[in-house]
Amino acid sequence: KVRLDERGGTQGSVTLQGAIESLDTAAQTFQLRGSTVEYGANGVQFDGGSASDLANGRAVTVRGNPTAGGTRITARRISFN
C-alpha cells in the first residue's frame, strides 16, 4: 500500500511481500518486487528472525517508508514468512 499526498508525493508507509533478490549485506540492501529495500537503519524490527537470516529466495514482508526520491524503501519492520 502506498499513500499519496495531494501533489502526488509519497507519504506514510509501504508494505511489500515476496522473495528477496540481490541481497547485498555490505550495503545492507536487497531487491523485493522491483524495489530496493534498505535494512541497515537503526530500529528495524525483525519478526521471526534477524538480519543474519536474510537470504536470496527467502520470503519476507517489509513495512517501511519510501525515501525522498521514491527510489528506495527504508525498512521499519521485516517479517519472515
Long-range contacts (C-beta under 8 A, 24 or more apart in sequence): 2-66, 10-66, 10-70, 12-65, 13-63, 13-64, 13-65, 13-76, 14-62, 14-63, 14-64, 14-65, 14-66, 14-73, 15-61, 15-62, 15-63, 16-61, 16-62, 16-73, 17-59, 17-60, 17-61, 17-62, 17-81, 18-59, 18-60, 19-56, 19-57, 19-58, 19-59, 19-60, 20-54, 20-55, 20-56, 20-57, 20-58, 20-59, 20-60, 21-56, 21-57, 22-56, 23-54, 23-55, 23-56, 25-54, 29-72, 30-54, 30-56, 32-60, 32-62, 32-73, 35-72, 35-73, 36-71, 36-72, 36-73, 37-62, 37-64, 37-72, 37-73, 37-75, 38-67, 38-72, 38-73, 38-74, 38-75, 39-75, 39-78, 41-74, 41-75, 43-76, 44-75, 44-76, 44-77, 44-78, 45-76, 45-77, 45-78, 46-77, 46-78, 46-79, 46-80, 47-77, 47-78, 47-79, 47-80, 48-79, 48-80, 48-81, 49-78, 49-80, 53-80, 54-78
